[in-house]
């Protein structure tokens, strides 16, 4: 992970039963410049569980990555 230089975004749902939400710490440690978004009320599919939050986060990430 430490070799990743491009912008990175990790989205994790607190209620995810497929990928442990604590995996965000692996991304934070391995890719310190990564943006992490944690969804309190989402499971494995934050785009379905929290669509407004998801779209806002993705849009912000893409805007920041384009500069």
N, C-alpha and C positions, 0 to 999 in steps of 0.2 A: 504494500500500500504506500509506503514512503516514497515510491518512485512516481506516484501520480502528481502531475503538475497542473493539469487542467482543472477548471472549476468543477466542484463536486457538490452534490446535494443528496443528503440522506433524509428520508422521511420515515418516521417510525410511529406506529400506533401503540398506545399503552396497553390496549386490549388484544394485541396480536398474539394468537396462539400458534402461529406457524414459524415466525421469526421472532426470537426473543428481543423485545425492545432494548435490552441492555447491549445489543450489538452496536448501538449508536456509539458506545464508548470505544469500540474497536476502530470505527471510522474516525472518531475524534482524535484518537492517538496516532493512527496510521497516516491520516491526511489532515494535519492541523488546520489547513486553510478551508476545509470542507464546511459547508453550511449544513447545520442539522436542524430539522424541524420535528418536534415531538407533538403528536396529536393525542391529547388526553382522552378524547371520546371516540377514538377510532381503533379498528382492529387491523387486519392484514391489508385491507383495501381502503386507505384513507381517502382516496378519490371518490369512493361511494359513501363512506360514513361521514365525512366532513368535506363535501365538495367545495364550499366557499373558501374554507381555510386552505384546502389543497391548491385551488386555482390561484389564490392570492400569493401563497408561498412560491409556487412554480413561476408565476409571472414576475415576482420580485427577483428571484434567482436568475431568470433569463435576462432581465433588464440589467442587473449588476454584472452578469457574465459577459454581456455584449460590449462593455466599456473597457 
